[in-house]
């Protein structure tokens, strides 16, 4: 049992060691597209939900306003900068029952839009996404 705990601790430290930090210079030099309009946000979110959840037209969804942020799926990759929209979605299962609220993140960048499912992040969420207005607070 102790051996398993030690192996888990070593594995977690290994994941943290692979994290590429986002530097203040990267943040200062980041380029952002114009803030997305609500119609663009709705189109992107609805297309993603249609492709990724059951009964997307019956899901309950609440999205926060866009905020400047950086995000990345893998901590060993460079960050993407843009406008991040976080949506809480309560989808339905095949029986028509709500499955519980799940967060999804959508980053609108100069080179395209990206969707993130925070449940797939392998480490601390702050290694994957941060709002720029919260950095240093």
C-alpha positions in Angstrom: 0.0 0.0 0.0 2.8 2.4 0.9 4.5 1.6 -2.4 1.4 2.6 -4.4 1.1 5.9 -2.5 4.8 6.6 -3.2 4.4 5.7 -6.9 1.3 8.0 -7.1 3.3 10.9 -5.5 6.2 10.4 -7.9 3.7 10.4 -10.9 2.1 13.6 -9.7 5.5 15.3 -9.2 6.4 14.2 -12.7 3.3 15.8 -14.1 4.0 19.0 -12.3 7.6 19.0 -13.5 6.3 18.9 -17.1 4.2 22.0 -16.8 5.3 24.8 -19.0 4.6 28.1 -17.1 3.0 31.0 -18.9 5.4 33.9 -18.4 4.5 37.6 -17.8 6.2 38.4 -21.1 4.0 36.0 -23.0 0.9 37.6 -21.4 2.2 41.1 -22.2 2.8 40.1 -25.9 -0.4 38.1 -26.3 -2.7 39.2 -29.2 -6.4 39.0 -28.9 -9.2 39.1 -31.5 -12.1 41.5 -31.0 -14.4 40.4 -28.2 -16.8 37.8 -29.6 -20.4 38.9 -30.1 -23.2 36.9 -28.4 -24.3 35.4 -31.8 -20.8 34.1 -32.4 -20.6 32.6 -28.9 -24.0 31.0 -29.2 -23.1 29.5 -32.6 -19.9 28.0 -31.3 -21.3 26.7 -28.1 -24.4 25.2 -29.7 -22.3 23.5 -32.4 -20.0 21.9 -29.8 -22.9 20.7 -27.7 -24.8 19.3 -30.7 -21.7 17.2 -31.5 -20.8 16.2 -27.9 -23.8 15.8 -25.7 -27.1 13.8 -25.7 -30.2 15.8 -26.5 -28.5 19.1 -26.9 -31.7 21.0 -27.7 -33.1 20.0 -24.3 -30.0 20.8 -22.3 -30.0 23.7 -19.8 -27.1 26.0 -20.4 -25.8 29.2 -18.7 -22.7 30.9 -20.1 -20.7 33.6 -18.4 -19.6 36.7 -20.4 -16.3 36.4 -22.3 -13.1 37.4 -20.4 -9.5 37.6 -21.6 -7.6 34.4 -20.7 -5.1 31.8 -21.7 -5.9 28.1 -22.0 -4.3 24.9 -23.1 -5.3 21.2 -23.1 -1.8 19.9 -22.3 0.4 21.5 -19.7 3.5 20.8 -21.8 2.2 22.9 -24.7 2.2 26.6 -25.2 -0.8 28.6 -24.0 -3.4 30.0 -26.4 -4.6 33.5 -25.7 -8.1 34.8 -26.4 -11.6 35.4 -25.0 -12.8 32.6 -22.7 -16.4 31.7 -22.2 -17.4 29.2 -19.5 -20.7 27.5 -19.8 -22.5 25.3 -17.2 -24.5 22.7 -19.1 -27.0 20.3 -17.6 -27.7 17.7 -20.3 -30.3 14.9 -20.4 -29.7 11.2 -20.6 -31.7 8.9 -22.9 -34.4 8.5 -20.4 -34.9 12.3 -20.3 -33.4 12.9 -16.9 -31.0 15.7 -16.3 -27.5 14.4 -15.6 -26.0 17.2 -13.5 -24.2 20.4 -14.4 -20.9 20.1 -16.2 -18.6 23.0 -17.2 -17.3 23.6 -20.7 -14.8 26.2 -21.8 -14.6 27.9 -25.2 -11.6 30.0 -26.2 -12.0 32.5 -29.1 -8.5 33.2 -30.5 -7.1 35.0 -33.5 -6.4 31.6 -35.1 -9.7 29.9 -34.4 -11.9 28.7 -31.6 -11.2 25.9 -29.1 -13.3 23.9 -26.7 -12.1 22.5 -23.4 -13.6 20.0 -21.1 -12.1 20.7 -17.7 -12.7 17.1 -16.5 -10.0 15.9 -19.0 -7.3 18.1 -17.4 -4.7 15.9 -15.8 -3.5 18.4 -13.2 -4.5 21.5 -11.4 -6.9 23.6 -13.5 -4.6 26.6 -13.1 -2.0 24.8 -15.2 -4.6 24.7 -18.0 -6.5 28.0 -17.9 -6.4 31.3 -16.2 -8.4 34.6 -16.6 -5.9 37.4 -17.1 -7.8 39.7 -14.7 -7.2 37.2 -11.9 -3.4 36.6 -12.4 -1.4 37.9 -9.5 -4.5 38.2 -7.2 
